[in-house]
Amino acid sequence: MRIEVAADTDVGRLRAVNQDAVHAATFRSRPDGPVDRACLIVADGLGGHAAGEIASALAIETIADASASLLSRPDVSLDSPDSASAIADAVQEAHTRILARATQEPRLAGMGTVIVVAWLVVREGEAGMLLAHAGDSRAYHLADGALRQATPDHSWVGEAVREGRLTADEARTDPRRNVVTRSLGAQETVEVELNGPTRLSPGDRILLCSDGLHGVVDNDALRDLLGQGDPSATARALIDAANAGGGPDNIGVAIAAIG
């Protein structure tokens, strides 16, 4: 098995500044071997002016560096507690760096970002995925034609849906749908949620995206588009679909295909 990845972002139709940031990187356990591990990240910045853009970029830089250190090791295993600790620590370090930057520059006070991170590893013929997230950017897993949301939303409406106070359809139009309950930098502390490791199979696809995509394009369309084309073409097709739906927000997309 091998992994193919792509990431893309777009300002959308209504925003002047793109505060989404994305990252997709691959690694090899052997210099002459196939691509057998990858890191995907989508960060959706919060805050006025350039603040959200700075927070999301800082989060990507911090988490990407930590991810490269671990995923470039030939002995990495997502089943190890060390891997779970490492991905959580990377997100926490991003949170700390955003807070520190905002303290140093008062004009950036209150900036933050939501985040979703996926580590993917093929080891001894089996593929797995470990997720970390805080906020309402999402991870999806497409397997055997079925699309599953792999991360719960840390948002007011997400919690209301899980508690039965809103339906999923009501949540899509509720005026509080942009209120997030977890993020990096915007509060003094953040609780990072981990999911996995989840077993993957050849043909599976992983999508990480900001609410500029999942808030506009419904699950049926996400499933159909995600299952077509190579990851680069698929990422662009998803962005085009969000813009065709009005593009009300920045759009961030990262995709992995297991082959």
N, C-alpha and C positions, 0 to 999 in steps of 0.2 A: 504494500500500500504506500501511497505517497499523498502529499497535501499540496494543493494549489490555492493561492490566496490573491485577493485584490481589495483595495479600499479606495473610496472616492467620496467627495463632498461637494456641495453646491450651496450657494447663498439663498436659493429659492427665488420666488417672484416678488416678495414684498419687503424683505429686509435689506438694509444698506450694507451691513457688515456680516460676515460669516463667523459665528462664534462656535461652530462645530469643528472638531479636529478628529482626524482618523489616522489609523496606523495599521499596517499589515506587514509582517516580516516572517521569513522562513529560515530554517536552520537544518543542518545535517548532523547526524550522530557520527558519521564517518565522512571524511573529506571527499571520498569517491563514491559515496552512497547517495540514495535518493533523498529528496526533501521529506523529512519525517517528523518535523515538529514546527509549530508556527505560533505566532502571537497576533491576535487581533485586538484593537482597542477603538472604541468610539467614545468621545467626550463632547458633551453639549454644554457650552459655557453659560453661566448665569451672571447677570450684572450689567449695568448700563455702560455706554460708551465702549471703550476697548477692554473693559475689565473682564468680561466673560471670555473674550478671545484669548487674553493672557492666561487666564486660569485653565482653560482647556488645553492650550499648548503646553503649559507647564506640567499638567497631569500626564499628557502623552509622553513628553520627554522623560519624566521620572520613571514611569511604569515601563516604558520601552527599554530603558537602560537596564532596569532590574530584570526584566524578562529575558533579555539577551544573555545576561550573566548566567541564568539558570538553564535556559533552553539550549544553550550551546554546549552544555555538559553531556558527554555521551551516556552517562549513567542515570539521567533524569527519569523519574517515574512519577506519574500523577497520583498513583496510589499511596505515595509516601506522605506522612503528615508534614514533612519538611516542605513539600510543594505547596500544600494548602497554606502553611504559615508564610511562605515566600510571596505568594500572590497577594495575600491579605496585607502583608507588611509593605509591599510595593504601593498598594493603594493608600495605605495610611501615610507613607512617606510623601506621596503626592499631596495629600491633605495638609500635612505639616508645612510643606514648602509653599503652598498657596497661602496659608495663614501668615507665614513669615513674610512673604512678599507684600501682602496687603498691609502688614504692620509697618514695613519699611517705607511704603508709598501710600500715604493716606488717601490719595485719589482713587486707589483701588479697593478701599474698604468695602467689605460686603461681597466681593467677587467670589465666585465659586463655579463648580461644574458638576454635572452628573457624569457617571462613568460606567462603562461595562467593558470587561476584559475577558478574553478567552485564550487559554493555553491549550494547544492540541499537540498530542504526542502519539506517534506510532512506535510501538515497542514489542518486539518478539511476535510480530504478526498481528497485534491487536492495536486498535486506535482508541484514544480516549480524549475527553475534553473536561477541563476544569474552568469554572466561571467565577468571576468576582464582580459585584456591582453595587452601586449606590445611586438611587434615583430612578428615573423613568425611561432611560434608554434601555433597549431590550436586546436579548439574545433569542433567536429562534433556531430550531433544529428541524430540518426537513429530512424525513426518512420514509422510504417506501410510499412516497406520494402524500404523506400526512405531515402537516406543519404543526409544530408544538411550540408554544411560547415557553422558553426555558428559564426565564427570570420573572418574578413578580414585580409589578411596578411599585416603587416607593413613592407614592403620590397620594393626595387626598382622595381622588376618585378611585385609584387602584385599591386602596384600603376599604372604601365604601362598597365596591363591587364584591370584594372577598367577604365582607360582613353582611352582604345581602341588602344594603341600603340603596344601592343603585344597580341597574342592569348594565351589561357591557355596552349596549346601544345608548343608554342614557349617559354613560360616562364619556362617550365620544363627543358629546355636545355640551356637557355641563360646564358652566362658566368657571368652575374651580379646577378644570382638568390640567392646568399648567402649574398647580401648586404641588411642589415636591416636598417630601418629608425627610429625605436623606440626600446629602450632597457633600462634595469636598470643598472645604474652605468657607462655606456660608454659615456654618455653625462651629462652635469650639471643638466639638467631637463628632465623629461619624462612625456608625456601625456598618461595617462592610459585610455584605451577605455573600456566602460561598455556595455554589451548587456543583455537585459532581464529586468525583469524576464520573462522567457519563460515557458509556461505550458507544463507539461509532462504527459504522460499516461502510464498505465501498459503495459509492453512490450517494452517501449522505452529504448534505450541505448545511453549513452554519451561516446564519445572518446576524450581524450585530448592527443596530441602527438607532438613530435618534428619533424623537417623536415627530420630527419633520417628515419622516417616512411613515411610521406606523400610525400616526394620527390622521393621515390622509388616505393611505392605500389600505384597503381592507384585507383580511387574512386570505381570502380566496385568491385575490390578485397577487399578494405576496407569494403564496404557494406556487402559483402558475409561473410567475416571472423567475422565482428563485431556482426552479427546476430546469431552466433553459440556458444554453450558452455557457461560455467559459466565464470564470468569476469577474473578469474585467468588464465584459459585455453585459453581464447580469447586473453589476453595480450601476452601470450607466442607464440600463433599462429601468431599474427601480427608481433612480433619481428622475428620469424623464416622466415616469408615472406620477410621482409626487408633484412635479411641476405642472403636469397636465391637470391635476386635481386642484390647482390654484397656487401651489408652492407657498403656503402662508408662513413657513418657517425655514430656517436652515436645514439642510438634509445631510446626514452623515451615514455612510454605509461601509461595512467591512464584511467580506465573504470568504469562506473557506470551502473547498470541495475536496472530499476524500475519494481518491481514485485507486 
